[in-house]
Amino acid sequence: MKILVAYSSKTGNTRKLAEAIHLVLPDADLCPMASAPNPAQYDLIFMGCWIDKGTADLEAQAFMAKIHDKPVALFFSLGAYPDSAHAAECQETVSGLLASCSVVDRFMCQGAIDPELIEWMKALPKDHGYGPTDSRKKLWKDAETHPDKDDLKAVSNWATGVLAAV
Ligand SMILES: Cc1cc2nc3c(=O)[nH]c(=O)nc-3n(C[C@H](O)[C@H](O)[C@H](O)COP(=O)(O)O)c2cc1C
């Protein structure tokens, strides 16, 4: 079975997830989306993106538009807590972008938020939708250490499970 692990990553979090998947699937091709081969050549695609304003980042959206009728295992990192309503919405939104594929399984975890973005949000009024409330400051802090060792173990186990199930 030919497997592609393609990822898009602005600050490295999703790249770490992709590399952890590749460690347990060493025969798979691991590629940043910008240089990924034609997905039509593959039997299974692990597709990794980061969440940008509630959906997949633009590079990932462009790549997803090129995948048709393939089993896709979707993984992504985001700033929000994985058990939050926002994370669940992101998962549905990104899965919806793969409508012409069968999404065989999905994985997400928190990822440290770009410090430049945090500085920008800190300067906003507290009552702004992204402003520096106490709960939002706690979220930024909690995200700082992710993906951590446990996340990387979890994504490796997830990938092994995906392969066993297809
Ligand atoms: C411009 C921008 C927009 C973002 N939008 C969201 C968002 O809507 N929801 C969220 O939970 N995280 C959001 N994040 C956080 C990233 O999804 C998160 O830090 C992710 O782990 C980054 O992955 P990367 O290191 O692979 O680029 C945003 C980050 C940036 C820089």
The ligand as a Gaussian input file, in Angstrom:
#p B3LYP/6-31G(d) Opt

LIG

0 1
 C       -3.264000      33.367000      11.823000
 C       -3.603000      32.263000      12.804000
 C       -4.926000      31.892000      12.973000
 C       -5.269000      30.877000      13.878000
 N       -6.578000      30.526000      14.033000
 C       -6.917000      29.579000      14.951000
 C       -8.284000      29.227000      15.165000
 O       -9.206000      29.726000      14.538000
 N       -8.540000      28.307000      16.133000
 C       -7.573000      27.693000      16.858000
 O       -7.892000      26.878000      17.719000
 N       -6.253000      27.984000      16.659000
 C       -5.922000      28.903000      15.725000
 N       -4.593000      29.209000      15.516000
 C       -3.553000      28.441000      16.226000
 C       -2.881000      27.385000      15.334000
 O       -3.849000      26.588000      14.675000
 C       -1.992000      26.467000      16.186000
 O       -1.038000      27.216000      16.885000
 C       -1.321000      25.401000      15.327000
 O       -0.753000      24.434000      16.176000
 C       -0.236000      25.960000      14.415000
 O        0.326000      24.879000      13.716000
 P        1.733000      24.930000      12.954000
 O        2.797000      25.128000      14.017000
 O        1.835000      23.604000      12.298000
 O        1.689000      26.075000      12.019000
 C       -4.248000      30.211000      14.627000
 C       -2.913000      30.592000      14.433000
 C       -2.578000      31.606000      13.531000
 C       -1.130000      31.983000      13.339000

